[in-house]
Amino acid sequence: MSDRVRTTLAGLELPNPVLTASGCGGTGRELAQFFDLGRLGAFVTTSVMPQARAGRPTPRVTETPSGLLTAMGLPGPGIETFLERDLPWLIEQEVRTIVSVAGNSVEEYGDLARRLRHVPGVAAIEVNIACPNVEDRGRMFAWHPAAAAAAVRAVRAGARPGLPVFAKLAPDVTDIVTIALACVDAGADGLTLINTLEGMAIDPRTLRPALTGVSGGLSGPAVRPVAVRCVYQVHAALPSTPIIGVGGVATGLDALEFILAGASAVAVGTALFHNPAAGPRVLRELEEALVTRRIGRLSDAVGLAHKPAGYVPPQVRPQEPEKEMS
């Protein structure tokens, strides 16, 4: 792998910008059957919560045109088992690990960060704020600037100093830039855009909602235009804040689109259910796309779509016109 695709996220040096999306790579063991996880820029864990959770009853997944609709309910073993079983395995495999955390109160977010404070092998924390806030009548933290900021502030206070903290934002808001600004002001070192879009499907056979939870999170290629728009808007407002772009990344050109919009890394999620080895393929295709466009370094492409027409990055040179054969 060449240095062309190296990237930096709030001081976290990564050999490449391709990550897994939280909740889509299991514990890591599932994907490790298909490729060396060390080939990824980093592995993002399923959101860890204080206690073990079984999640919602089935059916909790249904296919939609160009995507998946899921209402999993954040199933997982809880922080104790994660620290005893899952994180040590990832460390043993020398996998760069970003731990996603989720809670139902500000206190829970802070407690999770404190539990991770002195644990080796944690490269960064991603704060999943798309959770119901029991302190605010069950409304999601991600819907309100003050609530989102409170969760991020609690994690920043509890986390190890210098450890990058990323806030993962939901797109179902009036103005995602306002939420992003609140999270950065609260101490987020970077942002992950986006979480799933809320959607719903009705089964024409049963004439009832397809999911037991009625509505769920829409992911996959169908949400990519929304995700790219969010990345573009937030990068325009916060050009120095690193962004991880998520939402329908299935090819190297999808990844390049996010990078041009302002992301410094991308996360592959739904595509893993179709092809568990999609991450390395996306990385290979992205590097080929950079070479084809004569872009010397990934960093030269970050936010390039914001530049005026005709702008040529330092390491990009116009191709010489082909000479006619005599």
C-alpha positions as CSV (number, residue, x, y, z in Angstrom):
1,M,0.0,0.0,0.0
2,S,1.4,3.4,-1.0
3,D,1.6,6.6,1.0
4,R,-0.8,8.1,-1.5
5,V,-3.8,7.0,0.7
6,R,-2.5,7.8,4.1
7,T,-4.7,10.1,6.2
8,T,-4.9,11.8,9.6
9,L,-7.9,12.1,11.8
10,A,-7.4,14.6,14.6
11,G,-3.9,13.4,15.1
12,L,-4.7,9.7,14.5
13,E,-2.4,8.6,11.8
14,L,-3.9,5.9,9.5
15,P,-2.4,4.0,6.6
16,N,-5.5,4.4,4.6
17,P,-9.0,6.1,4.9
18,V,-11.2,3.0,4.7
19,L,-12.9,2.0,8.0
20,T,-15.9,-0.2,8.9
21,A,-19.1,1.5,9.9
22,S,-20.2,0.9,13.5
23,G,-22.5,-2.1,13.8
24,C,-21.6,-3.7,10.5
25,G,-18.5,-5.6,11.3
26,G,-19.6,-7.5,14.3
27,T,-16.8,-8.1,16.8
28,G,-14.2,-8.2,14.0
29,R,-13.9,-12.0,14.2
30,E,-16.6,-12.3,11.5
31,L,-14.8,-10.2,9.0
32,A,-11.4,-11.7,9.9
33,Q,-12.5,-14.9,8.1
34,F,-12.3,-13.0,4.8
35,F,-9.3,-10.7,5.1
36,D,-6.7,-9.3,7.5
37,L,-8.4,-6.5,9.4
38,G,-5.0,-4.7,9.6
39,R,-5.5,-3.8,5.9
40,L,-8.2,-1.4,7.0
41,G,-7.5,2.1,8.2
42,A,-9.3,1.2,11.4
43,F,-12.1,-1.0,12.7
44,V,-15.1,0.8,14.3
45,T,-16.8,-1.4,16.8
46,T,-20.5,-2.0,17.3
47,S,-21.8,0.6,19.7
48,V,-20.9,-0.4,23.3
49,M,-23.5,0.3,26.0
50,P,-23.2,0.0,29.8
51,Q,-25.3,-3.2,30.0
52,A,-25.9,-6.2,27.8
53,R,-28.8,-5.8,25.4
54,A,-30.7,-8.4,23.4
55,G,-32.1,-5.7,21.0
56,R,-35.5,-5.6,19.5
57,P,-37.5,-8.7,18.6
58,T,-37.5,-10.0,15.1
59,P,-38.2,-9.1,12.4
60,R,-35.7,-6.2,12.7
61,V,-34.2,-6.1,9.2
62,T,-35.9,-5.8,5.9
63,E,-34.5,-5.0,2.4
64,T,-35.6,-1.9,0.5
65,P,-34.7,-0.6,-3.0
66,S,-31.0,0.2,-2.8
67,G,-30.7,-0.3,0.9
68,L,-31.5,-1.9,4.2
69,L,-34.0,-0.9,6.9
70,T,-33.0,-2.0,10.3
71,A,-34.3,-1.6,13.9
72,M,-31.8,-3.7,15.8
73,G,-32.0,-1.9,19.1
74,L,-28.3,-1.9,19.6
75,P,-27.8,-5.5,20.8
76,G,-24.5,-6.2,22.4
77,P,-22.7,-7.8,25.4
78,G,-22.2,-4.5,27.4
79,I,-18.9,-2.8,28.4
80,E,-17.7,-5.5,30.8
81,T,-17.7,-8.3,28.2
82,F,-16.4,-6.0,25.5
83,L,-13.4,-5.1,27.7
84,E,-12.8,-8.7,28.7
85,R,-13.4,-10.5,25.4
86,D,-13.7,-8.4,22.3
87,L,-11.2,-5.5,22.7
88,P,-8.4,-7.9,23.8
89,W,-8.9,-9.9,20.6
90,L,-8.7,-6.8,18.4
91,I,-5.6,-5.7,20.2
92,E,-4.1,-9.1,19.7
93,Q,-4.7,-8.9,16.0
94,E,-3.0,-5.5,15.9
95,V,-6.2,-3.8,14.6
96,R,-6.5,0.0,15.0
97,T,-9.7,0.2,16.9
98,I,-12.2,3.0,17.2
99,V,-14.7,2.2,20.0
100,S,-18.3,3.4,19.4
101,V,-20.2,4.2,22.6
102,A,-23.9,4.7,23.2
103,G,-26.0,5.6,26.2
104,N,-29.5,6.6,27.3
105,S,-28.3,9.4,29.6
106,V,-25.4,11.9,29.8
107,E,-24.1,10.0,32.8
108,E,-23.9,6.7,30.9
109,Y,-21.9,8.3,28.1
110,G,-19.5,9.7,30.7
111,D,-19.2,6.4,32.5
112,L,-18.4,4.5,29.3
113,A,-15.6,7.0,28.5
114,R,-14.1,6.7,32.0
115,R,-14.1,2.9,31.6
116,L,-12.1,3.3,28.5
117,R,-9.8,6.0,29.8
118,H,-6.8,3.7,30.8
119,V,-7.5,0.9,28.4
120,P,-4.7,0.3,25.9
121,G,-5.5,-0.3,22.3
122,V,-8.2,2.3,21.9
123,A,-7.3,4.6,18.9
124,A,-10.4,6.9,19.2
125,I,-13.9,7.0,20.5
126,E,-17.0,7.5,18.3
127,V,-20.0,8.9,20.2
128,N,-23.2,7.5,18.8
129,I,-25.7,10.1,19.8
130,A,-28.6,8.6,17.8
131,C,-30.0,7.1,21.0
132,P,-33.1,7.9,23.0
133,N,-32.4,10.3,25.8
134,V,-34.3,9.1,28.9
135,E,-33.7,12.4,30.5
136,D,-35.5,14.3,27.7
137,R,-38.7,12.2,27.2
138,G,-36.9,9.7,24.9
139,R,-36.0,12.2,22.2
140,M,-32.7,11.4,20.5
141,F,-29.6,13.2,21.6
142,A,-28.8,13.8,17.9
143,W,-31.9,15.9,17.4
144,H,-31.0,18.8,19.6
145,P,-27.7,20.8,19.8
146,A,-27.7,21.1,23.6
147,A,-28.4,17.4,24.1
148,A,-25.8,16.3,21.5
149,A,-23.3,18.7,23.1
150,A,-23.9,17.3,26.6
151,A,-23.2,13.7,25.5
152,V,-20.0,14.7,23.7
153,R,-18.9,16.9,26.6
154,A,-19.4,14.0,29.0
155,V,-17.3,11.7,26.8
156,R,-14.6,14.3,26.3
157,A,-14.3,14.8,30.1
158,G,-14.1,11.1,30.8
159,A,-11.8,10.1,28.0
160,R,-8.1,10.0,28.1
161,P,-6.6,13.4,27.3
162,G,-5.5,13.6,23.7
163,L,-7.6,10.6,22.6
164,P,-9.6,11.7,19.5
165,V,-13.4,11.9,20.1
166,F,-15.7,11.8,17.1
167,A,-19.4,12.6,17.2
168,K,-21.6,10.5,14.9
169,L,-24.5,12.7,13.7
170,A,-28.0,11.8,12.5
171,P,-29.3,13.4,9.2
172,D,-32.9,13.7,10.4
173,V,-32.5,17.3,11.7
174,T,-33.4,20.7,10.3
175,D,-29.8,21.9,10.2
176,I,-27.0,19.4,10.7
177,V,-24.4,22.2,10.7
178,T,-25.9,23.6,13.9
179,I,-25.6,20.2,15.5
180,A,-22.0,19.8,14.2
181,L,-21.0,23.2,15.6
182,A,-22.5,22.3,19.0
183,C,-20.5,19.0,19.1
184,V,-17.2,20.6,18.2
185,D,-17.7,23.4,20.7
186,A,-18.4,20.7,23.3
187,G,-15.0,19.0,22.6
188,A,-15.5,16.7,19.6
189,D,-12.2,16.4,17.7
190,G,-14.0,15.2,14.6
191,L,-17.4,14.1,13.2
192,T,-18.9,11.0,11.6
193,L,-21.5,11.8,9.0
194,I,-24.0,10.2,8.8
195,N,-26.0,7.8,10.9
196,T,-29.0,6.1,9.3
197,L,-32.1,7.9,8.0
198,E,-35.3,7.1,9.7
199,G,-37.6,5.2,7.4
200,M,-40.5,2.7,7.3
201,A,-41.7,-0.2,5.2
202,I,-45.1,-2.0,5.2
203,D,-45.3,-5.7,4.2
204,P,-48.0,-6.0,1.5
205,R,-48.6,-9.6,2.6
206,T,-49.3,-9.0,6.2
207,L,-50.6,-5.4,5.6
208,R,-48.5,-4.4,8.7
209,P,-45.2,-2.7,9.3
210,A,-42.3,-4.9,8.2
211,L,-40.4,-4.3,11.4
212,T,-41.5,-4.9,14.9
213,G,-40.1,-1.5,15.8
214,V,-42.4,0.0,13.1
215,S,-39.7,2.4,11.9
216,G,-36.0,1.8,11.5
217,G,-32.8,3.2,10.1
218,L,-32.3,3.3,6.3
219,S,-28.8,2.6,5.1
220,G,-27.0,1.6,1.8
221,P,-26.7,3.3,-1.6
222,A,-30.1,5.0,-1.2
223,V,-28.8,7.4,1.5
224,R,-25.5,8.3,-0.2
225,P,-26.7,11.6,-1.8
226,V,-28.0,12.7,1.6
227,A,-24.7,11.7,3.3
228,V,-22.6,13.5,0.7
229,R,-24.7,16.6,1.1
230,C,-24.2,16.6,4.9
231,V,-20.5,16.1,4.6
232,Y,-20.3,19.0,2.0
233,Q,-22.3,21.4,4.2
234,V,-20.4,20.6,7.4
235,H,-17.0,20.8,5.8
236,A,-17.9,24.2,4.4
237,A,-18.7,25.4,7.9
238,L,-15.9,23.5,9.7
239,P,-13.1,23.1,7.1
240,S,-10.5,22.2,9.7
241,T,-12.6,19.5,11.5
242,P,-11.9,16.0,10.2
243,I,-14.9,14.1,8.9
244,I,-15.5,10.3,8.5
245,G,-18.0,10.0,5.6
246,V,-20.6,7.1,6.0
247,G,-23.6,6.2,3.9
248,G,-23.8,3.9,1.0
249,V,-20.1,3.5,0.3
250,A,-19.8,0.4,-2.0
251,T,-17.1,1.4,-4.5
252,G,-13.9,3.4,-4.7
253,L,-15.7,6.1,-6.6
254,D,-18.3,6.3,-3.8
255,A,-15.5,6.8,-1.4
256,L,-13.9,9.5,-3.6
257,E,-17.2,11.4,-3.7
258,F,-17.2,11.7,0.1
259,I,-13.6,12.8,0.1
260,L,-14.2,15.4,-2.6
261,A,-17.1,16.7,-0.4
262,G,-14.7,17.1,2.6
263,A,-14.3,13.7,4.3
264,S,-10.8,12.6,5.3
265,A,-11.9,9.0,5.7
266,V,-14.9,6.8,4.8
267,A,-16.6,3.9,6.5
268,V,-18.1,0.9,4.7
269,G,-21.2,-0.6,6.2
270,T,-24.2,-2.1,4.4
271,A,-21.9,-3.3,1.5
272,L,-20.3,-5.7,4.0
273,F,-23.5,-7.7,4.2
274,H,-23.3,-8.4,0.5
275,N,-19.5,-8.8,0.4
276,P,-17.6,-9.1,3.7
277,A,-14.3,-8.3,1.9
278,A,-15.8,-5.0,0.5
279,G,-13.4,-2.8,2.5
280,P,-10.1,-3.9,0.8
281,R,-11.8,-3.7,-2.6
282,V,-13.1,-0.2,-2.0
283,L,-9.6,0.8,-0.9
284,R,-8.0,-0.6,-4.0
285,E,-10.5,1.1,-6.2
286,L,-10.1,4.4,-4.4
287,E,-6.3,4.3,-4.9
288,E,-6.8,3.5,-8.6
289,A,-9.2,6.5,-8.9
290,L,-6.6,8.8,-7.4
291,V,-4.0,7.6,-9.8
292,T,-6.3,7.9,-12.8
293,R,-7.0,11.5,-11.8
294,R,-3.3,12.3,-11.2
295,I,-4.0,13.1,-7.6
296,G,-0.7,12.5,-5.7
297,R,-2.1,12.3,-2.2
298,L,-5.5,11.7,-0.6
299,S,-5.2,14.9,1.4
300,D,-5.1,16.8,-1.9
301,A,-8.5,15.5,-2.7
302,V,-10.2,16.3,0.6
303,G,-12.8,19.0,0.0
304,L,-11.7,19.5,-3.6
305,A,-15.3,19.9,-4.7
306,H,-15.4,23.2,-2.7
307,K,-12.6,24.7,-4.8
308,P,-13.4,27.1,-7.7
309,A,-13.7,25.7,-11.2
310,G,-10.3,25.3,-12.8
311,Y,-8.5,24.8,-9.5
312,V,-5.6,22.3,-9.8
313,P,-4.2,20.8,-6.6
314,P,-0.4,21.0,-6.1
315,Q,0.3,17.4,-7.1
316,V,-2.2,17.2,-10.0
317,R,-0.9,18.0,-13.4
318,P,-3.0,18.4,-16.6
319,Q,-2.5,15.5,-19.0
320,E,-0.7,16.4,-22.2
321,P,-3.0,16.3,-25.2
322,E,-2.5,13.3,-27.4
323,K,-0.5,14.1,-30.6
324,E,-2.1,13.1,-33.9
325,M,-0.4,10.3,-35.7
326,S,1.1,11.5,-39.0
